[in-house]
């Protein structure tokens, strides 16, 4: 089963990238499109090398930081798409995200001073596992803030943006929990963790394939449930006031 998942994931990312290109959505989700191409090549090369290959860990160690950069850029892209009509919030959010990302990497470096349960792997693997955990946690905070924003305020977005935000958040929540389990449970949990990562990844790829389409880009809707308390007019006014204040604080002016 694990072998089948490892083959299906790069196939799925390849199909998804082709579908985005064919639908013209690659212009709207540029970082996501480039990431899918990278991930297809990355996973295919690792699969060809095999886990037991001497080159496997070297290739993995070189490409893992590239994935961190992609994850950061993907969160920035989602953040910018959700807040494209609120430049004040978007500008401040990007700066905070950059700071949190750098602090997470610094914290991961300091955490290496503490003993890790995952100590039967090589030192390189241990370093990257700890860094992965920090990157996931830092970016997860911002993805949760995006979800909170979508649920809190009655703003209208394309259905694709809402779906993309939710699916990517689920992916990050799942992987954050998995890396936490890996750090706490140790080496013996490795096979189960690997299977869980593959299952979550394939599930999110299938969700993107099924739910993101050209029609979803034209369909506008609000993610905020109707049953949530608060008057929509008051919430919109509050949001506009906050955005204007941040625009003024960052010396930006709306066009």
Secondary structure, DSSP 8 states (H G I E B T S, - for coil): -HHHHHHHHHHHHHHHHHHHHHHTTTTTSHHHHHHHHHHHHHHHHHHHH-TTSHHHHHHHHHHHHHHHHHHHHHHHHHHHHHTTT-HHHHHHHHHHHHHHHHHHHHHHHHHTTS--S--SS-HHHHHHHHHHHHHHHHHHHHHHHHHHHHHHS---EEHHHHHHHHHHHHHHHHHHHHHHHHHHH-GGGHHHHHHHHHHHHHHHHHHHHHH--HHHHH-EE--S-TTSSS-HHHHHHHHHHHHHHHHHHTT----
